[in-house]
Amino acid sequence: ARTHHRRPRPGAPAGAAAGAVAVEALRGFSDERVSMRRKRQRQNEDHDKAAVAVTWAGAVSDVLLCGIKFYGGVVGNSAALIADAGHSLSDLAGDAVTLFSYKHARKPPNEKHPFGHGKFESLGTLAVSGLLVCAGGGAAWHAFVEGYPIAEALLAPYVGYEAPAPAPYEAPTALAGAICVVSLLTKECLYHLTKAVGDRVNSTVLVANAEHHRSDALSSGVALVGVAGAGMGVPLLDPIGGVAIAAMICQTGFELGSDSVHDLLDGRRCLSDEAKLAETVREVGDGMVRDFALRARRSGPDLVADVVVEVDGHLSASAAHTIGEHVRLELMERHAGIGLHDVALQIKPVYRDRVSTRADLLSPPHEVELQVRTDVLREVPEVLGVTAVHVYYNVNRPGGRPLKLEVFEEHGVGMDSRDLKKVEDGKAELDELSSLREPSFTEAGRHKSARSPRGITVEVDIILHPRKTIGEAHDIARRIRAAVLQIPDVTTCDVHLELEEVPPEEKSLVSVVERQEENAQDWDGSRGYAS
């Protein structure tokens, strides 16, 4: 039997004080959340200002350097410097793409883009990487055009043919070398500044633009080598250095492009971020979450996570939801620094079915509850009312399968508690976690948990006449259990007696008892029996 005890109503002063304390606590909690939200908003505004400022600084520098390089190339007799001036002019396109994609990626969701605009940043990174590859290709072509006649003249005596007469050549002046040094230092400073801001605001397109600045610095270095080599009488240094730098620029462009395509295709490349999220889930869910599985992906500057947590299957829906909200909110608050923007959280019971068709599913809970109420009230007339019917499903995840193999489309791509342990021990990398598949039979048997019979457990809360004896109540419970076990899929039934509940059709249990006692007295008096 189960008795519901109601607390006595507190006095007005104590109740008012308790209410005031509760209101103050809720107000303090709400104020803290509002303060954190405002702080995060101010931080985002500061990040946007820094990103826009450093991009505009790069654009202005490109315009100035373009003019200076062109002037120095013409006056200082340096073809390499003139070519580098054209490279600086093309860098304005990279700055424009960076500014456009950064601003659009941080626009809030709307009707056309309900998941936000984060992919704009990946598209911008892809565009900048394309500019880098083009810059590297242009540098390589320039090195080939400049170096081929020189190499031909040097190799002519060894291959047995007469090389054409070289074109008249005038060595560059010191002005050209000085401009190369200024350009190299300016672009290197812009690289470090833009890279620092990009890392701080978690922007891949800013990092790509920083690499673009680095490519300009390297090309200026090649121009400086060419000027110095020409002054020393070794003009071949310029094309050799140009080929080497072109290869480095193209490699950087291909790497950035590969990462941006990976993000556009929702590829997984944030194992360290997943490990941080998994550690938080394990810490917050300690004692409440039986197991978990998660995966994360990048959407431009944002990190989006899918989290599945296992809880006790006998918890109420509201209790399971509360556990999930604790986990979700803690994740959002702790990991805003790595760009966590959204958490899609799913609650699963530890024991659940794994079937291939709807026909294999157990009966739904609303049908079971209706059948229980109908059968109990029809088969056992002594029951005054059924106050509640609780339906639980006794099904297991077969064979101790890892949770991520079940919830992430059989591929096992994600992270769970076992993977987190391996990462912490330094025994797993991204490829190893991604390739985990179905465990062997021996491993599955070793992790196999205690299994309950597949079926439905029903708890029935009933009301009986208060004058019923314990023996009578026991017999009624046995009859109820027998009736409920006849329902399809039901394997277990528990009957609980409510001692202070009222039937749904009556205002109070006292009125039922008084009316039955009055009827009994009238019946005894009509027969002349003593009460």
Secondary structure, DSSP 8 states (H G I E B T S, - for coil): -B---------HHHHHHHHHHHHHHHHHHHHHHHHHHHHHHHHHHHHHHHHHHHHHHHHHHHHHHHHHHHHHHHHTT-HHHHHHHHHHHHHHHHHHHHHHHHHHHTS---SS-TT-STHHHHHHHHHHHHHHHHHHHHHHHHHHHHHHHHHHHHHHHHHTS------------HHHHHHHHHHHHHHHHHHHHHHHHHHHHT-HHHHHHHHHHHHHHHHHHHHHHHHHHHHTT-TTHHHHHHHHHHHHHHHHHHHHHHHHHHHHTT----HHHHHHHHHHHHHHTTTT-SEEEEEEEEETTEEEEEEEEEE-TTS-HHHHHHHHHHHHHHHHHHTGGGTEEEEEEEEEESS----SSGGGS---HHHHHHHHHHHHHHH-TT--EEEEEEEEEE---GGG--HHHHHTTTTT-SEEHHHHHHHHTT---HHHHHT--S--HHHHHHT------SEEEEEEEEE--TT--HHHHHHHHHHHHHHHTTSTTEEEEEEEEBSS---TTSS-HHHHHHHHHHHHHHHHHHHT---
